[in-house]
Amino acid sequence: MSELKYVDVNDYIWNHNSDEYASWVLMHFRLPALQQSKWKQYYGKYKLFCTYDSKRYRCTGASRLGDVWLTSDFNQEQGYELRVDINDCNEWEDK
């Protein structure tokens, strides 16, 4: 059986076989900016990390285009160094 490939981040979020924690955090990244700022006090403490190209990164966002935003600075909350396809990331964790 071939590995499932996601067309975009929303496919990943709503797939029942994807990582639950990653899906939950990515769902918040996909909210409009107004909603993100309104509820940041509740979910802003949750961080998301993954492995990409054999290196650990913090995921700081996700776009409608299907990519996720990564930074090697684990304390960086906004912005990114890389925008990569979600299919190229694995080992999603909260630390």
C-alpha positions in Angstrom: 0.0 0.0 0.0 1.4 3.4 -0.9 1.8 6.1 1.6 -1.0 8.8 1.7 0.1 12.1 0.3 -1.7 15.2 1.3 -2.7 17.9 -1.3 -2.6 20.6 1.3 -2.5 21.3 5.0 -6.3 21.1 5.3 -6.2 17.5 4.0 -3.7 16.7 6.7 -5.8 18.3 9.4 -9.0 16.5 8.6 -7.5 13.1 7.9 -8.2 10.7 10.8 -4.9 9.0 10.3 -2.7 12.1 10.6 -1.0 13.0 13.9 -3.7 14.4 16.3 -1.6 16.9 18.0 -0.1 18.3 14.8 -3.6 18.5 13.2 -4.9 20.4 16.2 -2.1 23.0 16.2 -2.1 23.3 12.4 -5.9 24.0 12.5 -5.2 27.0 14.8 -2.5 28.2 12.4 -5.1 28.2 9.6 -7.6 30.4 11.4 -8.0 34.0 10.2 -5.6 36.4 12.0 -8.4 38.0 14.0 -9.5 34.7 15.5 -5.9 33.7 16.2 -5.3 36.9 18.2 -8.6 36.6 20.0 -7.9 33.0 21.3 -4.0 33.1 21.5 -4.2 33.2 25.3 -5.8 29.7 25.2 -3.8 27.9 22.6 -0.7 30.1 22.2 1.2 28.0 24.7 1.1 25.0 22.4 4.2 24.5 20.3 4.7 22.2 17.3 8.0 20.6 16.2 8.8 18.3 13.4 11.6 16.7 11.5 12.4 17.9 8.0 15.4 16.7 6.0 16.7 14.9 9.1 16.7 18.1 11.2 14.4 19.3 13.9 12.4 22.5 13.4 9.7 24.4 15.1 6.6 24.8 13.0 5.2 28.4 13.2 2.4 28.4 10.7 0.7 26.9 7.7 -0.6 28.3 4.5 -3.6 27.7 2.2 -1.0 26.6 -0.4 -0.3 23.4 1.5 3.1 24.3 3.0 4.1 24.6 6.6 6.5 27.2 8.0 9.6 26.1 9.8 12.4 27.7 11.8 15.5 26.3 13.5 15.0 28.8 16.3 12.8 26.9 18.8 11.9 30.2 20.6 10.7 32.0 17.4 6.9 32.3 17.5 6.3 34.0 14.1 7.9 34.0 10.8 10.0 31.2 9.2 13.2 30.2 7.6 11.7 27.5 5.3 8.3 26.9 3.7 8.0 23.2 2.9 5.5 20.7 1.8 3.7 19.0 4.7 4.4 15.6 3.1 8.1 16.2 3.7 7.7 16.6 7.5 7.4 13.8 10.1 7.9 13.1 13.8 5.5 15.8 14.9 5.7 16.6 18.6 5.0 19.3 21.2 8.7 19.5 22.2 
